[in-house]
Amino acid sequence: MGRDSIQRRLITTVVISQAILTAGLVITGVFVTYWRLLSSLDTGMQAHTMSVAALVRYTEDASGNVYFDNSLLPESIDPNHPDQFMVWADRTGFLTRSEDWPDGLQFEPGPNQHWNFTFAGVPYHALRIQHLPVLDREEGADFHPQTLTIVYASPTIHIRQQVKAAGVFIILASLLLLGATVWLAFWGIRRGLLPLQTLAQQAAQVSAQSWQLHPPREAEEIEELRPLTESMTQMLARLESSFVQQREFLGNAAHELKTPVAVLKSTLQSLLQRSRSSEEYRSGLQAALQDLDRLEQLLQWMLRLARAERWAQDARRRGLDLIDINSTCEEAVERIRSLAQSRNTDIQLSTDGPVPFRADPEDLQLVWTNLLENAVRYSPEGGSVEVAVTHDDQNARVVFQDRGLGIAAEDLPHIFDRFYRGDPSRTRTTGGFGLGLAIAKALVEAYGGSIAAESAPGKGTRMTVTLPAGSRFVTDQGQQDI
Amino acid sequence: MRVLMVEDEPRLAENVARSLRESAGYAVDIAADGQEGLFLAESNAYDVMLLDLMLPKMDGMELLRRIRQSGQHTPVLVITARDDKESVVALLNAGADDYLTKPFDLGEMLARTKALIRRGKGQPSPVVVIGDLELNTVNRTVQRGGRAITLTAMEYRVLEYLVHRPRAVVSKTELLEHLYDYNWEKFSNVIEVYISGLRRKLNEGSTRQLIRTLRGQGYMLQD
């Protein structure tokens, strides 16, 4: 149906090459057969010419005249089609010719020659031989010997028939061979492509519930299929991990939404449980509004995370301006200042000089704000948070150091997980949703950087963000192209 | 009846407690974390416990196990955000009596809480009948011999508790413990007032005394 198929292509290739081969074989076979038959005919005709020459004798006198003794004529090469010959002596002239020489056929003596001709519908092969000595030689001083010229022609009808028969045989054999080849190719290719079908069946069974691809062993053993099965397996592994991640996120998100929804619902229901004074309704509605605010905040954080993770996929493709990392840090410190003041926390920002980086300043500010907010919230009242920006020729590092409670060792590996909260009580009172660090990580990784946390419980936490912002990366194309 | 609510989300705890107080007339104590919950559960007599699973300091599951290990049979209604089969099975196996998934309906929460209290006291029906006294825990109405009796909220709560422990001697302290939250001691002299009010209303048009006073021991509801 207009669809291409490997099988059809392979078989077409086989058939075409086989057909070319067959044609060549037929032509060569016919030509060789014809040539061989003709050359053996020619040899026989030369022998017959000699026999004819042997029948020329000198007369019994010394004149040197010759005559033809036709009592011992050689038999025709083809009994059904008589050979023809014509003999001349150099002095006597025309001497004789075969009995049934066709009328109207004329030859002249001349140099040696082999040729073909057709006369009266009969194809002939002919040869002319000069200077043939008369073998029946008389000896004598005044004897004048003569030489002969003989034209010998033999019909080639039987050669043509044999060549035709040989041609037919070769064609038939080749066709048989062609058929067998096509059948074998068909069968072989079908068999050869079978692992592909099994593979396709296996691949068809892959679904969101079952990500396992079980490539058939043949497919793994076949060299041509191995890259396909390997890349399929790897692709499925990648898809599965991102799918599982998405599903986990959805599950977590739904789970996280349940509590604020439960709060809001219970607030409204308890308000409606009986009739109340307008003052009670007012405070109840205010409470519901607060619950709704918190729900809205959670949704905003979730959207931010989703955006940050989507960013990861196309951050490198966007055309971004060069910005100074320091200025984004200053902006973040500014945003956190009122929180820090309310907790009487001091924020110290230090830098070792401008660090140009190609990024969306909003993204970086969000990262710094999240990290700073955590540092400030987990610092004791009146504590201090240090932010230090340093860079070398490869990377820029932004370090956030607080002197707060620190993070328990068992929580440390999970703090960048979405919705992870080491101790729920702490975040309930500090208002977090367990998304800030996940967002920071997603954004930092979107820019090819990394984020790491070290913590000593009771002494404080140090968050280090490393970005590929070293001077050698900042070219006209931007470091994103690397 | 006295309820312990262990919930770290203060707004949710407040709403549930208010609903239990207003609609069922129960006394409610609130614990904001697992440790406080365990302390309260071990030091007070509750008729039912409402327990959130995600709790700071000690999670709900652990709290539930500890309570059951110490031999307390107080019915426990678990409030959870997870409603998959595995976690429900794990909950019930850990000793929970019932569960509610967030977000839940306050009416459903009330109904389940009441049902758990009744079952905890061996009284499966919402309408309790003792002799000619009939108490409906759903509508909170009382009848004696077909005659409707109007009670104040506190009188009803005293009668409800007594009805759930028929023919048993209930001390004044027990009544106080189950009718008030943790600062019940302030109310120690009001029980007599409610009992006498109850007797007066219940005995109207009837000669047989329903509530007996056992001097120095407490009160007993008899048929």
Boltz contact constraints between the chains, C-beta under 6 A:
constraints:
  - contact:
      token1: [A, 255]
      token2: [B, 81]
      max_distance: 6.0
  - contact:
      token1: [A, 258]
      token2: [B, 81]
      max_distance: 6.0
  - contact:
      token1: [A, 258]
      token2: [B, 102]
      max_distance: 6.0
  - contact:
      token1: [A, 258]
      token2: [B, 103]
      max_distance: 6.0
  - contact:
      token1: [A, 259]
      token2: [B, 9]
      max_distance: 6.0
  - contact:
      token1: [A, 259]
      token2: [B, 102]
      max_distance: 6.0
  - contact:
      token1: [A, 261]
      token2: [B, 103]
      max_distance: 6.0
  - contact:
      token1: [A, 262]
      token2: [B, 12]
      max_distance: 6.0
  - contact:
      token1: [A, 262]
      token2: [B, 102]
      max_distance: 6.0
  - contact:
      token1: [A, 262]
      token2: [B, 103]
      max_distance: 6.0
  - contact:
      token1: [A, 263]
      token2: [B, 11]
      max_distance: 6.0
  - contact:
      token1: [A, 263]
      token2: [B, 12]
      max_distance: 6.0
  - contact:
      token1: [A, 265]
      token2: [B, 103]
      max_distance: 6.0
  - contact:
      token1: [A, 266]
      token2: [B, 12]
      max_distance: 6.0
  - contact:
      token1: [A, 266]
      token2: [B, 15]
      max_distance: 6.0
  - contact:
      token1: [A, 266]
      token2: [B, 106]
      max_distance: 6.0
  - contact:
      token1: [A, 267]
      token2: [B, 15]
      max_distance: 6.0
  - contact:
      token1: [A, 269]
      token2: [B, 106]
      max_distance: 6.0
  - contact:
      token1: [A, 270]
      token2: [B, 15]
      max_distance: 6.0
  - contact:
      token1: [A, 270]
      token2: [B, 18]
      max_distance: 6.0
  - contact:
      token1: [A, 270]
      token2: [B, 19]
      max_distance: 6.0
  - contact:
      token1: [A, 270]
      token2: [B, 106]
      max_distance: 6.0
  - contact:
      token1: [A, 273]
      token2: [B, 19]
      max_distance: 6.0
  - contact:
      token1: [A, 273]
      token2: [B, 22]
      max_distance: 6.0
  - contact:
      token1: [A, 273]
      token2: [B, 23]
      max_distance: 6.0
  - contact:
      token1: [A, 423]
      token2: [B, 56]
      max_distance: 6.0
  - contact:
      token1: [A, 424]
      token2: [B, 54]
      max_distance: 6.0
  - contact:
      token1: [A, 424]
      token2: [B, 56]
      max_distance: 6.0
  - contact:
      token1: [A, 425]
      token2: [B, 56]
      max_distance: 6.0
  - contact:
      token1: [A, 428]
      token2: [B, 8]
      max_distance: 6.0
